[in-house]
Amino acid sequence: MEKVQLLPGEYVDLEIIFGSRTYNGMITKSPVIYTNEHDSLTATKTHRIQLTANIYQITDTTYPINIMPRLLDISILQDDAEMAFKIRNLSHEGIKITIIDYPKEYLRVRLPFKINAHEEGLGFVSLTSLGRESRFRKSITIELNDRDKTRFTIPVYRGPNITVEYGQFPPLDFSPGQIIDDCQGIH
């Protein structure tokens, strides 16, 4: 946390990291934030945040889309180079993608606005000046416009000696930074 004491009306951004490695299926976690905010019953006020996720250990079950590679290892990116990644629409309807959150201080992210049924689009990630100087494990969260408002979290790694726990990811069959015509409508 950048601040440990807040005056009335001030705020601070909190980053909550949930490691899903040992879980499978629907899981709910409830981190608690303790403050010195006084009320009539206790000297310390607690705020509980409820997070719910549906975790798939078998990555082929990521319907309605498939993202490849599943982990974006951007350790080799230099200067203004971009890494391209595929997003395949597995559904029978076109989908629109909205970026919910990503570490803006480290990354620049471009995604296709829409991917037609059974087609692929490309996303691109590049580093900011702070990102080029840093090592980190962060993520990009996207939301689809399907009935369930499905969200996906794409892990992003920058650092030495990555260990891939669930097997090696297949190489991309296109070059990082390659521009594809169907990505003109991007965020």
C-alpha positions in Angstrom: 0.0 0.0 0.0 1.3 3.4 -0.8 -0.3 5.0 2.3 -1.0 3.5 5.7 -2.9 6.4 7.1 -5.8 8.2 5.4 -7.5 11.4 6.2 -11.3 11.7 5.8 -12.1 11.8 2.1 -8.8 10.3 1.0 -8.5 6.9 -0.7 -5.9 4.3 -1.6 -5.9 1.6 -4.2 -5.5 -2.0 -2.8 -4.3 -4.9 -4.8 -5.7 -8.2 -3.7 -3.9 -11.3 -5.2 -5.7 -14.6 -5.3 -3.6 -17.6 -6.1 -5.8 -20.2 -7.8 -3.2 -22.9 -8.2 -4.6 -25.3 -5.6 -8.3 -24.8 -6.3 -10.7 -26.2 -8.9 -14.4 -25.3 -9.6 -16.4 -22.6 -7.9 -14.5 -20.9 -5.1 -15.3 -17.9 -2.9 -12.7 -16.0 -0.8 -13.4 -13.1 1.5 -10.5 -10.9 2.4 -11.0 -8.6 5.3 -9.9 -5.0 5.6 -9.4 -3.7 9.1 -9.6 0.0 9.8 -9.6 2.3 12.8 -13.0 3.6 11.7 -15.1 3.9 14.9 -18.7 2.8 15.3 -20.8 2.5 18.4 -20.0 -1.3 18.9 -16.3 -1.9 18.3 -13.1 0.0 18.3 -12.0 -1.5 15.0 -14.2 -1.6 11.9 -13.9 -4.6 9.5 -14.9 -4.6 5.9 -15.3 -8.0 4.1 -14.9 -8.2 0.3 -16.3 -11.3 -1.4 -14.5 -12.6 -4.5 -16.0 -15.5 -6.4 -14.2 -17.4 -9.3 -14.8 -20.5 -11.3 -11.4 -22.1 -11.7 -10.6 -24.5 -14.5 -7.4 -26.6 -14.1 -8.0 -28.1 -17.6 -7.4 -25.1 -19.8 -9.4 -26.5 -22.7 -12.6 -25.7 -20.8 -12.3 -21.9 -21.2 -15.4 -21.6 -23.3 -16.4 -19.3 -24.9 -12.9 -18.2 -25.8 -9.4 -19.6 -25.9 -6.4 -17.4 -25.3 -3.0 -18.6 -26.5 -0.5 -18.5 -25.0 -2.3 -18.8 -21.7 0.5 -16.9 -19.9 2.1 -13.9 -21.5 5.8 -14.1 -20.7 7.0 -10.7 -21.8 10.5 -11.0 -20.3 12.2 -10.7 -23.7 10.3 -7.5 -24.9 12.6 -4.6 -25.6 11.8 -0.9 -26.1 8.5 -0.5 -28.0 8.2 -4.1 -29.2 4.8 -5.7 -28.9 3.9 -9.3 -28.1 0.9 -10.7 -30.0 -1.4 -13.3 -28.5 -4.4 -15.1 -30.1 -8.0 -15.0 -28.9 -10.2 -17.6 -30.5 -14.0 -17.4 -30.3 -15.3 -20.9 -29.7 -18.9 -19.9 -29.5 -21.6 -19.7 -32.2 -22.0 -15.9 -31.8 -19.8 -12.9 -32.2 -18.3 -11.6 -29.0 -17.2 -8.1 -27.9 -14.3 -7.8 -25.5 -13.9 -5.1 -22.8 -10.7 -4.5 -20.8 -11.7 -4.4 -17.1 -8.3 -3.9 -15.6 -4.6 -4.2 -16.2 -1.4 -2.7 -14.7 -1.3 0.6 -16.7 1.9 1.6 -15.0 3.7 -1.4 -16.6 1.7 -2.3 -19.7 -0.1 -1.1 -22.8 -2.8 -3.4 -24.1 -4.7 -3.5 -27.4 -7.5 -6.0 -28.0 -9.8 -6.6 -30.9 -13.2 -5.0 -30.3 -15.1 -7.9 -31.7 -14.4 -11.5 -32.8 -16.9 -13.2 -35.0 -18.1 -16.8 -34.2 -15.4 -19.5 -34.7 -12.8 -16.9 -35.7 -9.6 -15.6 -34.1 -8.4 -12.1 -33.3 -5.1 -10.8 -32.0 -4.3 -8.9 -28.8 -1.1 -7.0 -28.2 0.8 -6.2 -25.1 3.8 -3.8 -24.8 5.8 -2.3 -22.0 5.7 1.2 -20.6 9.0 2.8 -19.5 8.5 1.6 -15.9 7.5 -1.9 -17.2 10.8 -2.1 -19.2 12.7 -1.4 -15.9 10.7 -3.8 -13.7 10.1 -7.5 -13.0 6.6 -8.4 -12.1 3.7 -10.9 -12.0 0.5 -9.1 -12.9 -2.6 -9.8 -15.0 -5.0 -8.4 -17.5 -8.8 -8.9 -16.8 -11.2 -8.8 -19.7 -15.0 -9.2 -19.9 -17.1 -10.6 -22.8 -20.5 -9.4 -23.8 -22.0 -12.9 -23.5 -25.1 -13.7 -21.4 -22.9 -14.5 -18.4 -20.6 -11.5 -18.8 -17.7 -14.0 -18.6 -14.4 -12.6 -17.3 -11.0 -13.9 -18.0 -7.7 -13.1 -16.2 -4.6 -13.4 -18.4 -1.4 -13.7 -16.3 1.5 -11.5 -17.4 5.0 -12.2 -16.3 8.3 -10.3 -16.7 11.4 -11.6 -15.1 14.0 -14.3 -15.3 13.7 -18.1 -15.3 9.9 -18.7 -15.6 8.7 -22.1 -14.4 5.6 -23.3 -16.2 3.6 -25.4 -13.9 1.0 -27.0 -16.1 3.2 -27.7 -19.1 4.8 -25.7 -21.9 2.8 -23.4 -24.0 2.9 -23.9 -27.7 4.7 -21.2 -29.7 2.7 -18.6 -31.6 2.6 -19.1 -35.4 3.0 -15.4 -36.0 5.6 -12.9 -35.1 5.3 -10.6 -32.1 4.1 -7.2 -33.2 2.6 -8.5 -36.5 -0.4 -6.3 -37.5 -3.5 -8.1 -38.7 -6.3 -6.3 -40.5 -9.1 -7.6 -38.3 -7.6 -5.8 -35.3 -8.3 -2.3 -36.6 -11.2 -1.8 -34.2 -9.2 -2.0 -31.0 -9.4 -0.4 -27.5 
